[in-house]
Amino acid sequence: MKLHIKFKIVGLAFLSLLFFGANAQTAAPDPVVSTVPTATNANCPAILQFTFNRLQDNSKQDLCQYAGKVILVVNTASFCGFTSQYEGLEALYAKYASRGLVVLGFPSNDFGKQEPGSSKEIADFCYNTYGVKFPMFAKSSVQGDQANPLYVALIKATGSTPKWNFHKYLIDRKGNIVDHYLSITTPDSHTLIGDIEKALNN
């Protein structure tokens, strides 16, 4: 299945961008996502003071547990031309986790309706197809009026709204936004890896 997706990635990716693009409809948020702000914590950057349900079991996860780490936030989808980026994202996480990198995945059905499944279906697909072990959270919206509060904060800080699946935001250890990257920026991009390594060294 992975090989099949890889063969189709270029065509699917650009067809998706061509036909859906910025005009894609925003899906309603998944009712199991929790977007409750956490209690203010002096040691936790404001950008992380939210709680979301974990994808696998809906248990509440305080993003403040990632304070002090370099964080790559990615909105994901299971049926996209860019879906094979899961493999590269997991490789980044495996390579740099010991140095303080964490990848946070936020499945979303906002773009082209390419994440229609339940939390269990998404979790099973990610693990069984790509061996994803980095933290992922319940499906939610990442754009428009229904955007989850982390994405509201990211969009406000960068002035950039995700245009498609696998848009990326990089956050440094102090909670500052380093940069954001379009979907076509792959996890093995020299630019992205350079920014990650720089942030890890600071």
PyMOL commands that place a pseudoatom at each C-alpha (Angstrom):
pseudoatom trace, name=CA, resn=MET, resi=1, chain=A, elem=C, hetatm=0, pos=[0.000, 0.000, 0.000]
pseudoatom trace, name=CA, resn=LYS, resi=2, chain=A, elem=C, hetatm=0, pos=[2.870, 2.382, 0.862]
pseudoatom trace, name=CA, resn=LEU, resi=3, chain=A, elem=C, hetatm=0, pos=[4.538, 1.774, -2.477]
pseudoatom trace, name=CA, resn=HIS, resi=4, chain=A, elem=C, hetatm=0, pos=[1.301, 2.403, -4.322]
pseudoatom trace, name=CA, resn=ILE, resi=5, chain=A, elem=C, hetatm=0, pos=[0.848, 5.750, -2.576]
pseudoatom trace, name=CA, resn=LYS, resi=6, chain=A, elem=C, hetatm=0, pos=[4.431, 6.756, -3.354]
pseudoatom trace, name=CA, resn=PHE, resi=7, chain=A, elem=C, hetatm=0, pos=[3.937, 6.140, -7.073]
pseudoatom trace, name=CA, resn=LYS, resi=8, chain=A, elem=C, hetatm=0, pos=[0.889, 8.371, -7.077]
pseudoatom trace, name=CA, resn=ILE, resi=9, chain=A, elem=C, hetatm=0, pos=[2.161, 11.167, -4.825]
pseudoatom trace, name=CA, resn=VAL, resi=10, chain=A, elem=C, hetatm=0, pos=[3.156, 13.741, -7.415]
pseudoatom trace, name=CA, resn=GLY, resi=11, chain=A, elem=C, hetatm=0, pos=[0.022, 13.470, -9.514]
pseudoatom trace, name=CA, resn=LEU, resi=12, chain=A, elem=C, hetatm=0, pos=[-2.359, 13.344, -6.608]
pseudoatom trace, name=CA, resn=ALA, resi=13, chain=A, elem=C, hetatm=0, pos=[-0.677, 16.192, -4.766]
pseudoatom trace, name=CA, resn=PHE, resi=14, chain=A, elem=C, hetatm=0, pos=[-0.826, 18.637, -7.611]
pseudoatom trace, name=CA, resn=LEU, resi=15, chain=A, elem=C, hetatm=0, pos=[-4.297, 17.596, -8.743]
pseudoatom trace, name=CA, resn=SER, resi=16, chain=A, elem=C, hetatm=0, pos=[-5.503, 18.131, -5.180]
pseudoatom trace, name=CA, resn=LEU, resi=17, chain=A, elem=C, hetatm=0, pos=[-3.939, 21.587, -5.023]
pseudoatom trace, name=CA, resn=LEU, resi=18, chain=A, elem=C, hetatm=0, pos=[-5.312, 22.470, -8.447]
pseudoatom trace, name=CA, resn=PHE, resi=19, chain=A, elem=C, hetatm=0, pos=[-8.907, 21.385, -7.937]
pseudoatom trace, name=CA, resn=PHE, resi=20, chain=A, elem=C, hetatm=0, pos=[-9.399, 22.063, -4.234]
pseudoatom trace, name=CA, resn=GLY, resi=21, chain=A, elem=C, hetatm=0, pos=[-6.813, 24.662, -3.223]
pseudoatom trace, name=CA, resn=ALA, resi=22, chain=A, elem=C, hetatm=0, pos=[-7.804, 27.457, -0.905]
pseudoatom trace, name=CA, resn=ASN, resi=23, chain=A, elem=C, hetatm=0, pos=[-11.478, 27.024, -1.749]
pseudoatom trace, name=CA, resn=ALA, resi=24, chain=A, elem=C, hetatm=0, pos=[-11.826, 23.715, 0.069]
pseudoatom trace, name=CA, resn=GLN, resi=25, chain=A, elem=C, hetatm=0, pos=[-14.683, 23.572, 2.521]
pseudoatom trace, name=CA, resn=THR, resi=26, chain=A, elem=C, hetatm=0, pos=[-13.994, 23.486, 6.227]
pseudoatom trace, name=CA, resn=ALA, resi=27, chain=A, elem=C, hetatm=0, pos=[-15.361, 20.381, 7.923]
pseudoatom trace, name=CA, resn=ALA, resi=28, chain=A, elem=C, hetatm=0, pos=[-16.997, 20.517, 11.332]
pseudoatom trace, name=CA, resn=PRO, resi=29, chain=A, elem=C, hetatm=0, pos=[-14.637, 19.615, 14.187]
pseudoatom trace, name=CA, resn=ASP, resi=30, chain=A, elem=C, hetatm=0, pos=[-14.671, 16.103, 15.549]
pseudoatom trace, name=CA, resn=PRO, resi=31, chain=A, elem=C, hetatm=0, pos=[-16.775, 16.116, 18.742]
pseudoatom trace, name=CA, resn=VAL, resi=32, chain=A, elem=C, hetatm=0, pos=[-14.163, 14.117, 20.669]
pseudoatom trace, name=CA, resn=VAL, resi=33, chain=A, elem=C, hetatm=0, pos=[-11.490, 16.816, 20.476]
pseudoatom trace, name=CA, resn=SER, resi=34, chain=A, elem=C, hetatm=0, pos=[-10.909, 18.805, 23.631]
pseudoatom trace, name=CA, resn=THR, resi=35, chain=A, elem=C, hetatm=0, pos=[-9.702, 22.372, 23.271]
pseudoatom trace, name=CA, resn=VAL, resi=36, chain=A, elem=C, hetatm=0, pos=[-9.772, 23.447, 26.900]
pseudoatom trace, name=CA, resn=PRO, resi=37, chain=A, elem=C, hetatm=0, pos=[-6.992, 25.893, 27.799]
pseudoatom trace, name=CA, resn=THR, resi=38, chain=A, elem=C, hetatm=0, pos=[-4.777, 24.594, 30.585]
pseudoatom trace, name=CA, resn=ALA, resi=39, chain=A, elem=C, hetatm=0, pos=[-4.136, 26.470, 33.776]
pseudoatom trace, name=CA, resn=THR, resi=40, chain=A, elem=C, hetatm=0, pos=[-1.454, 29.144, 33.291]
pseudoatom trace, name=CA, resn=ASN, resi=41, chain=A, elem=C, hetatm=0, pos=[1.963, 27.665, 33.936]
pseudoatom trace, name=CA, resn=ALA, resi=42, chain=A, elem=C, hetatm=0, pos=[4.972, 29.983, 34.166]
pseudoatom trace, name=CA, resn=ASN, resi=43, chain=A, elem=C, hetatm=0, pos=[7.180, 27.228, 32.738]
pseudoatom trace, name=CA, resn=CYS, resi=44, chain=A, elem=C, hetatm=0, pos=[4.884, 26.519, 29.809]
pseudoatom trace, name=CA, resn=PRO, resi=45, chain=A, elem=C, hetatm=0, pos=[4.787, 28.837, 26.767]
pseudoatom trace, name=CA, resn=ALA, resi=46, chain=A, elem=C, hetatm=0, pos=[1.372, 30.280, 25.964]
pseudoatom trace, name=CA, resn=ILE, resi=47, chain=A, elem=C, hetatm=0, pos=[1.377, 28.495, 22.580]
pseudoatom trace, name=CA, resn=LEU, resi=48, chain=A, elem=C, hetatm=0, pos=[1.247, 25.144, 24.432]
pseudoatom trace, name=CA, resn=GLN, resi=49, chain=A, elem=C, hetatm=0, pos=[-1.357, 25.916, 27.072]
pseudoatom trace, name=CA, resn=PHE, resi=50, chain=A, elem=C, hetatm=0, pos=[-4.067, 23.730, 25.586]
pseudoatom trace, name=CA, resn=THR, resi=51, chain=A, elem=C, hetatm=0, pos=[-5.360, 20.213, 26.120]
pseudoatom trace, name=CA, resn=PHE, resi=52, chain=A, elem=C, hetatm=0, pos=[-6.369, 17.848, 23.311]
pseudoatom trace, name=CA, resn=ASN, resi=53, chain=A, elem=C, hetatm=0, pos=[-7.641, 14.287, 23.204]
pseudoatom trace, name=CA, resn=ARG, resi=54, chain=A, elem=C, hetatm=0, pos=[-5.089, 11.702, 22.103]
pseudoatom trace, name=CA, resn=LEU, resi=55, chain=A, elem=C, hetatm=0, pos=[-5.982, 10.010, 18.812]
pseudoatom trace, name=CA, resn=GLN, resi=56, chain=A, elem=C, hetatm=0, pos=[-5.586, 6.424, 20.015]
pseudoatom trace, name=CA, resn=ASP, resi=57, chain=A, elem=C, hetatm=0, pos=[-7.737, 6.474, 23.157]
pseudoatom trace, name=CA, resn=ASN, resi=58, chain=A, elem=C, hetatm=0, pos=[-9.226, 9.994, 23.566]
pseudoatom trace, name=CA, resn=SER, resi=59, chain=A, elem=C, hetatm=0, pos=[-7.309, 10.524, 26.812]
pseudoatom trace, name=CA, resn=LYS, resi=60, chain=A, elem=C, hetatm=0, pos=[-6.666, 14.181, 27.556]
pseudoatom trace, name=CA, resn=GLN, resi=61, chain=A, elem=C, hetatm=0, pos=[-3.150, 15.365, 26.783]
pseudoatom trace, name=CA, resn=ASP, resi=62, chain=A, elem=C, hetatm=0, pos=[-1.779, 18.655, 28.113]
pseudoatom trace, name=CA, resn=LEU, resi=63, chain=A, elem=C, hetatm=0, pos=[0.528, 20.152, 25.488]
pseudoatom trace, name=CA, resn=CYS, resi=64, chain=A, elem=C, hetatm=0, pos=[2.575, 21.674, 28.317]
pseudoatom trace, name=CA, resn=GLN, resi=65, chain=A, elem=C, hetatm=0, pos=[4.214, 18.252, 28.642]
pseudoatom trace, name=CA, resn=TYR, resi=66, chain=A, elem=C, hetatm=0, pos=[6.205, 19.267, 25.543]
pseudoatom trace, name=CA, resn=ALA, resi=67, chain=A, elem=C, hetatm=0, pos=[7.505, 22.522, 27.035]
pseudoatom trace, name=CA, resn=GLY, resi=68, chain=A, elem=C, hetatm=0, pos=[11.251, 22.812, 26.477]
pseudoatom trace, name=CA, resn=LYS, resi=69, chain=A, elem=C, hetatm=0, pos=[11.165, 20.689, 23.318]
pseudoatom trace, name=CA, resn=VAL, resi=70, chain=A, elem=C, hetatm=0, pos=[11.444, 21.674, 19.674]
pseudoatom trace, name=CA, resn=ILE, resi=71, chain=A, elem=C, hetatm=0, pos=[8.020, 20.964, 18.168]
pseudoatom trace, name=CA, resn=LEU, resi=72, chain=A, elem=C, hetatm=0, pos=[6.961, 20.307, 14.589]
pseudoatom trace, name=CA, resn=VAL, resi=73, chain=A, elem=C, hetatm=0, pos=[3.179, 20.675, 14.276]
pseudoatom trace, name=CA, resn=VAL, resi=74, chain=A, elem=C, hetatm=0, pos=[1.610, 19.069, 11.186]
pseudoatom trace, name=CA, resn=ASN, resi=75, chain=A, elem=C, hetatm=0, pos=[-2.005, 18.784, 9.995]
pseudoatom trace, name=CA, resn=THR, resi=76, chain=A, elem=C, hetatm=0, pos=[-2.394, 15.344, 8.438]
pseudoatom trace, name=CA, resn=ALA, resi=77, chain=A, elem=C, hetatm=0, pos=[-4.745, 13.297, 6.263]
pseudoatom trace, name=CA, resn=SER, resi=78, chain=A, elem=C, hetatm=0, pos=[-4.885, 9.623, 5.291]
pseudoatom trace, name=CA, resn=PHE, resi=79, chain=A, elem=C, hetatm=0, pos=[-5.956, 9.948, 1.643]
pseudoatom trace, name=CA, resn=CYS, resi=80, chain=A, elem=C, hetatm=0, pos=[-3.808, 12.754, 0.282]
pseudoatom trace, name=CA, resn=GLY, resi=81, chain=A, elem=C, hetatm=0, pos=[-1.042, 12.895, -2.280]
pseudoatom trace, name=CA, resn=PHE, resi=82, chain=A, elem=C, hetatm=0, pos=[1.224, 13.990, 0.567]
pseudoatom trace, name=CA, resn=THR, resi=83, chain=A, elem=C, hetatm=0, pos=[0.224, 11.149, 2.919]
pseudoatom trace, name=CA, resn=SER, resi=84, chain=A, elem=C, hetatm=0, pos=[3.523, 9.333, 2.429]
pseudoatom trace, name=CA, resn=GLN, resi=85, chain=A, elem=C, hetatm=0, pos=[5.155, 12.204, 4.338]
pseudoatom trace, name=CA, resn=TYR, resi=86, chain=A, elem=C, hetatm=0, pos=[4.109, 10.249, 7.427]
pseudoatom trace, name=CA, resn=GLU, resi=87, chain=A, elem=C, hetatm=0, pos=[7.140, 8.045, 6.781]
pseudoatom trace, name=CA, resn=GLY, resi=88, chain=A, elem=C, hetatm=0, pos=[9.527, 10.989, 6.731]
pseudoatom trace, name=CA, resn=LEU, resi=89, chain=A, elem=C, hetatm=0, pos=[7.913, 12.612, 9.761]
pseudoatom trace, name=CA, resn=GLU, resi=90, chain=A, elem=C, hetatm=0, pos=[8.326, 9.402, 11.746]
pseudoatom trace, name=CA, resn=ALA, resi=91, chain=A, elem=C, hetatm=0, pos=[11.953, 9.198, 10.584]
pseudoatom trace, name=CA, resn=LEU, resi=92, chain=A, elem=C, hetatm=0, pos=[12.560, 12.762, 11.825]
pseudoatom trace, name=CA, resn=TYR, resi=93, chain=A, elem=C, hetatm=0, pos=[10.991, 11.905, 15.168]
pseudoatom trace, name=CA, resn=ALA, resi=94, chain=A, elem=C, hetatm=0, pos=[13.026, 8.720, 15.534]
pseudoatom trace, name=CA, resn=LYS, resi=95, chain=A, elem=C, hetatm=0, pos=[16.271, 10.496, 14.626]
pseudoatom trace, name=CA, resn=TYR, resi=96, chain=A, elem=C, hetatm=0, pos=[15.913, 13.619, 16.752]
pseudoatom trace, name=CA, resn=ALA, resi=97, chain=A, elem=C, hetatm=0, pos=[13.625, 12.661, 19.653]
pseudoatom trace, name=CA, resn=SER, resi=98, chain=A, elem=C, hetatm=0, pos=[16.594, 11.982, 21.929]
pseudoatom trace, name=CA, resn=ARG, resi=99, chain=A, elem=C, hetatm=0, pos=[17.788, 15.536, 21.289]
pseudoatom trace, name=CA, resn=GLY, resi=100, chain=A, elem=C, hetatm=0, pos=[14.401, 17.051, 22.111]
pseudoatom trace, name=CA, resn=LEU, resi=101, chain=A, elem=C, hetatm=0, pos=[12.303, 17.045, 18.934]
pseudoatom trace, name=CA, resn=VAL, resi=102, chain=A, elem=C, hetatm=0, pos=[8.663, 16.033, 19.018]
pseudoatom trace, name=CA, resn=VAL, resi=103, chain=A, elem=C, hetatm=0, pos=[6.306, 15.848, 16.035]
pseudoatom trace, name=CA, resn=LEU, resi=104, chain=A, elem=C, hetatm=0, pos=[2.641, 16.536, 16.818]
pseudoatom trace, name=CA, resn=GLY, resi=105, chain=A, elem=C, hetatm=0, pos=[0.076, 15.313, 14.285]
pseudoatom trace, name=CA, resn=PHE, resi=106, chain=A, elem=C, hetatm=0, pos=[-3.388, 16.862, 13.952]
pseudoatom trace, name=CA, resn=PRO, resi=107, chain=A, elem=C, hetatm=0, pos=[-5.613, 14.904, 11.537]
pseudoatom trace, name=CA, resn=SER, resi=108, chain=A, elem=C, hetatm=0, pos=[-8.047, 17.157, 9.710]
pseudoatom trace, name=CA, resn=ASN, resi=109, chain=A, elem=C, hetatm=0, pos=[-10.785, 16.677, 7.137]
pseudoatom trace, name=CA, resn=ASP, resi=110, chain=A, elem=C, hetatm=0, pos=[-10.619, 20.322, 6.036]
pseudoatom trace, name=CA, resn=PHE, resi=111, chain=A, elem=C, hetatm=0, pos=[-8.963, 19.807, 2.671]
pseudoatom trace, name=CA, resn=GLY, resi=112, chain=A, elem=C, hetatm=0, pos=[-10.596, 17.704, -0.015]
pseudoatom trace, name=CA, resn=LYS, resi=113, chain=A, elem=C, hetatm=0, pos=[-12.396, 15.594, 2.617]
pseudoatom trace, name=CA, resn=GLN, resi=114, chain=A, elem=C, hetatm=0, pos=[-9.267, 13.429, 2.734]
pseudoatom trace, name=CA, resn=GLU, resi=115, chain=A, elem=C, hetatm=0, pos=[-9.544, 12.410, 6.400]
pseudoatom trace, name=CA, resn=PRO, resi=116, chain=A, elem=C, hetatm=0, pos=[-13.093, 11.012, 6.679]
pseudoatom trace, name=CA, resn=GLY, resi=117, chain=A, elem=C, hetatm=0, pos=[-12.414, 8.177, 9.117]
pseudoatom trace, name=CA, resn=SER, resi=118, chain=A, elem=C, hetatm=0, pos=[-12.914, 7.716, 12.838]
pseudoatom trace, name=CA, resn=SER, resi=119, chain=A, elem=C, hetatm=0, pos=[-10.099, 8.170, 15.337]
pseudoatom trace, name=CA, resn=LYS, resi=120, chain=A, elem=C, hetatm=0, pos=[-9.566, 4.405, 15.453]
pseudoatom trace, name=CA, resn=GLU, resi=121, chain=A, elem=C, hetatm=0, pos=[-9.435, 4.137, 11.673]
pseudoatom trace, name=CA, resn=ILE, resi=122, chain=A, elem=C, hetatm=0, pos=[-6.935, 6.983, 11.446]
pseudoatom trace, name=CA, resn=ALA, resi=123, chain=A, elem=C, hetatm=0, pos=[-4.769, 5.592, 14.248]
pseudoatom trace, name=CA, resn=ASP, resi=124, chain=A, elem=C, hetatm=0, pos=[-4.763, 2.095, 12.740]
pseudoatom trace, name=CA, resn=PHE, resi=125, chain=A, elem=C, hetatm=0, pos=[-3.873, 3.452, 9.305]
pseudoatom trace, name=CA, resn=CYS, resi=126, chain=A, elem=C, hetatm=0, pos=[-1.003, 5.594, 10.603]
pseudoatom trace, name=CA, resn=TYR, resi=127, chain=A, elem=C, hetatm=0, pos=[0.528, 2.796, 12.657]
pseudoatom trace, name=CA, resn=ASN, resi=128, chain=A, elem=C, hetatm=0, pos=[-0.068, -0.126, 10.307]
pseudoatom trace, name=CA, resn=THR, resi=129, chain=A, elem=C, hetatm=0, pos=[0.958, 1.680, 7.136]
pseudoatom trace, name=CA, resn=TYR, resi=130, chain=A, elem=C, hetatm=0, pos=[3.725, 3.985, 8.302]
pseudoatom trace, name=CA, resn=GLY, resi=131, chain=A, elem=C, hetatm=0, pos=[4.626, 2.838, 11.819]
pseudoatom trace, name=CA, resn=VAL, resi=132, chain=A, elem=C, hetatm=0, pos=[3.742, 6.250, 13.233]
pseudoatom trace, name=CA, resn=LYS, resi=133, chain=A, elem=C, hetatm=0, pos=[4.724, 6.592, 16.889]
pseudoatom trace, name=CA, resn=PHE, resi=134, chain=A, elem=C, hetatm=0, pos=[4.885, 10.350, 17.271]
pseudoatom trace, name=CA, resn=PRO, resi=135, chain=A, elem=C, hetatm=0, pos=[1.995, 11.905, 19.238]
pseudoatom trace, name=CA, resn=MET, resi=136, chain=A, elem=C, hetatm=0, pos=[-1.235, 12.411, 17.346]
pseudoatom trace, name=CA, resn=PHE, resi=137, chain=A, elem=C, hetatm=0, pos=[-4.502, 13.951, 18.415]
pseudoatom trace, name=CA, resn=ALA, resi=138, chain=A, elem=C, hetatm=0, pos=[-8.188, 13.567, 17.648]
pseudoatom trace, name=CA, resn=LYS, resi=139, chain=A, elem=C, hetatm=0, pos=[-9.432, 14.944, 14.339]
pseudoatom trace, name=CA, resn=SER, resi=140, chain=A, elem=C, hetatm=0, pos=[-10.158, 18.655, 14.357]
pseudoatom trace, name=CA, resn=SER, resi=141, chain=A, elem=C, hetatm=0, pos=[-10.307, 21.655, 12.058]
pseudoatom trace, name=CA, resn=VAL, resi=142, chain=A, elem=C, hetatm=0, pos=[-7.174, 23.703, 11.400]
pseudoatom trace, name=CA, resn=GLN, resi=143, chain=A, elem=C, hetatm=0, pos=[-8.587, 26.646, 9.463]
pseudoatom trace, name=CA, resn=GLY, resi=144, chain=A, elem=C, hetatm=0, pos=[-11.512, 29.054, 9.515]
pseudoatom trace, name=CA, resn=ASP, resi=145, chain=A, elem=C, hetatm=0, pos=[-13.970, 29.680, 12.319]
pseudoatom trace, name=CA, resn=GLN, resi=146, chain=A, elem=C, hetatm=0, pos=[-13.788, 26.082, 13.559]
pseudoatom trace, name=CA, resn=ALA, resi=147, chain=A, elem=C, hetatm=0, pos=[-9.978, 25.924, 13.837]
pseudoatom trace, name=CA, resn=ASN, resi=148, chain=A, elem=C, hetatm=0, pos=[-8.724, 24.364, 17.051]
pseudoatom trace, name=CA, resn=PRO, resi=149, chain=A, elem=C, hetatm=0, pos=[-7.125, 26.869, 19.465]
pseudoatom trace, name=CA, resn=LEU, resi=150, chain=A, elem=C, hetatm=0, pos=[-3.526, 25.762, 18.844]
pseudoatom trace, name=CA, resn=TYR, resi=151, chain=A, elem=C, hetatm=0, pos=[-3.976, 26.471, 15.148]
pseudoatom trace, name=CA, resn=VAL, resi=152, chain=A, elem=C, hetatm=0, pos=[-5.685, 29.780, 15.916]
pseudoatom trace, name=CA, resn=ALA, resi=153, chain=A, elem=C, hetatm=0, pos=[-2.564, 30.739, 17.868]
pseudoatom trace, name=CA, resn=LEU, resi=154, chain=A, elem=C, hetatm=0, pos=[-0.190, 29.460, 15.161]
pseudoatom trace, name=CA, resn=ILE, resi=155, chain=A, elem=C, hetatm=0, pos=[-2.064, 31.308, 12.420]
pseudoatom trace, name=CA, resn=LYS, resi=156, chain=A, elem=C, hetatm=0, pos=[-2.085, 34.516, 14.465]
pseudoatom trace, name=CA, resn=ALA, resi=157, chain=A, elem=C, hetatm=0, pos=[1.648, 34.250, 15.200]
pseudoatom trace, name=CA, resn=THR, resi=158, chain=A, elem=C, hetatm=0, pos=[2.702, 33.546, 11.616]
pseudoatom trace, name=CA, resn=GLY, resi=159, chain=A, elem=C, hetatm=0, pos=[0.002, 35.156, 9.510]
pseudoatom trace, name=CA, resn=SER, resi=160, chain=A, elem=C, hetatm=0, pos=[-0.126, 31.863, 7.607]
pseudoatom trace, name=CA, resn=THR, resi=161, chain=A, elem=C, hetatm=0, pos=[-3.141, 29.549, 7.453]
pseudoatom trace, name=CA, resn=PRO, resi=162, chain=A, elem=C, hetatm=0, pos=[-2.643, 25.957, 6.260]
pseudoatom trace, name=CA, resn=LYS, resi=163, chain=A, elem=C, hetatm=0, pos=[-3.517, 25.775, 2.572]
pseudoatom trace, name=CA, resn=TRP, resi=164, chain=A, elem=C, hetatm=0, pos=[-3.556, 21.971, 2.417]
pseudoatom trace, name=CA, resn=ASN, resi=165, chain=A, elem=C, hetatm=0, pos=[-2.717, 18.808, 4.333]
pseudoatom trace, name=CA, resn=PHE, resi=166, chain=A, elem=C, hetatm=0, pos=[0.794, 18.464, 5.785]
pseudoatom trace, name=CA, resn=HIS, resi=167, chain=A, elem=C, hetatm=0, pos=[1.434, 22.163, 6.331]
pseudoatom trace, name=CA, resn=LYS, resi=168, chain=A, elem=C, hetatm=0, pos=[4.099, 22.456, 9.034]
pseudoatom trace, name=CA, resn=TYR, resi=169, chain=A, elem=C, hetatm=0, pos=[4.924, 24.863, 11.874]
pseudoatom trace, name=CA, resn=LEU, resi=170, chain=A, elem=C, hetatm=0, pos=[8.206, 24.692, 13.796]
pseudoatom trace, name=CA, resn=ILE, resi=171, chain=A, elem=C, hetatm=0, pos=[8.288, 25.897, 17.408]
pseudoatom trace, name=CA, resn=ASP, resi=172, chain=A, elem=C, hetatm=0, pos=[11.509, 26.370, 19.382]
pseudoatom trace, name=CA, resn=ARG, resi=173, chain=A, elem=C, hetatm=0, pos=[12.212, 25.357, 22.980]
pseudoatom trace, name=CA, resn=LYS, resi=174, chain=A, elem=C, hetatm=0, pos=[10.921, 28.692, 24.310]
pseudoatom trace, name=CA, resn=GLY, resi=175, chain=A, elem=C, hetatm=0, pos=[7.624, 28.492, 22.441]
pseudoatom trace, name=CA, resn=ASN, resi=176, chain=A, elem=C, hetatm=0, pos=[8.581, 30.891, 19.651]
pseudoatom trace, name=CA, resn=ILE, resi=177, chain=A, elem=C, hetatm=0, pos=[7.549, 30.107, 16.081]
pseudoatom trace, name=CA, resn=VAL, resi=178, chain=A, elem=C, hetatm=0, pos=[10.682, 29.474, 14.017]
pseudoatom trace, name=CA, resn=ASP, resi=179, chain=A, elem=C, hetatm=0, pos=[8.945, 29.235, 10.645]
pseudoatom trace, name=CA, resn=HIS, resi=180, chain=A, elem=C, hetatm=0, pos=[6.137, 27.550, 8.710]
pseudoatom trace, name=CA, resn=TYR, resi=181, chain=A, elem=C, hetatm=0, pos=[6.404, 25.329, 5.651]
pseudoatom trace, name=CA, resn=LEU, resi=182, chain=A, elem=C, hetatm=0, pos=[4.050, 24.521, 2.782]
pseudoatom trace, name=CA, resn=SER, resi=183, chain=A, elem=C, hetatm=0, pos=[2.877, 20.971, 2.141]
pseudoatom trace, name=CA, resn=ILE, resi=184, chain=A, elem=C, hetatm=0, pos=[5.442, 20.540, -0.624]
pseudoatom trace, name=CA, resn=THR, resi=185, chain=A, elem=C, hetatm=0, pos=[8.245, 20.929, 1.939]
pseudoatom trace, name=CA, resn=THR, resi=186, chain=A, elem=C, hetatm=0, pos=[9.053, 17.295, 2.641]
pseudoatom trace, name=CA, resn=PRO, resi=187, chain=A, elem=C, hetatm=0, pos=[10.325, 16.042, 6.010]
pseudoatom trace, name=CA, resn=ASP, resi=188, chain=A, elem=C, hetatm=0, pos=[13.763, 15.435, 4.463]
pseudoatom trace, name=CA, resn=SER, resi=189, chain=A, elem=C, hetatm=0, pos=[13.986, 18.986, 3.100]
pseudoatom trace, name=CA, resn=HIS, resi=190, chain=A, elem=C, hetatm=0, pos=[17.419, 20.501, 3.754]
pseudoatom trace, name=CA, resn=THR, resi=191, chain=A, elem=C, hetatm=0, pos=[15.724, 23.734, 4.796]
pseudoatom trace, name=CA, resn=LEU, resi=192, chain=A, elem=C, hetatm=0, pos=[13.449, 22.069, 7.331]
pseudoatom trace, name=CA, resn=ILE, resi=193, chain=A, elem=C, hetatm=0, pos=[16.171, 19.812, 8.735]
pseudoatom trace, name=CA, resn=GLY, resi=194, chain=A, elem=C, hetatm=0, pos=[18.542, 22.768, 8.987]
pseudoatom trace, name=CA, resn=ASP, resi=195, chain=A, elem=C, hetatm=0, pos=[15.958, 24.762, 10.946]
pseudoatom trace, name=CA, resn=ILE, resi=196, chain=A, elem=C, hetatm=0, pos=[15.260, 21.787, 13.236]
pseudoatom trace, name=CA, resn=GLU, resi=197, chain=A, elem=C, hetatm=0, pos=[18.939, 21.224, 13.981]
pseudoatom trace, name=CA, resn=LYS, resi=198, chain=A, elem=C, hetatm=0, pos=[19.504, 24.921, 14.646]
pseudoatom trace, name=CA, resn=ALA, resi=199, chain=A, elem=C, hetatm=0, pos=[16.555, 24.988, 17.060]
pseudoatom trace, name=CA, resn=LEU, resi=200, chain=A, elem=C, hetatm=0, pos=[17.786, 21.825, 18.808]
pseudoatom trace, name=CA, resn=ASN, resi=201, chain=A, elem=C, hetatm=0, pos=[21.214, 23.371, 19.310]
pseudoatom trace, name=CA, resn=ASN, resi=202, chain=A, elem=C, hetatm=0, pos=[19.830, 26.517, 20.955]
for i in range(1, 202): cmd.bond("trace and resi %d" % i, "trace and resi %d" % (i + 1))
show_as sticks, trace
zoom trace
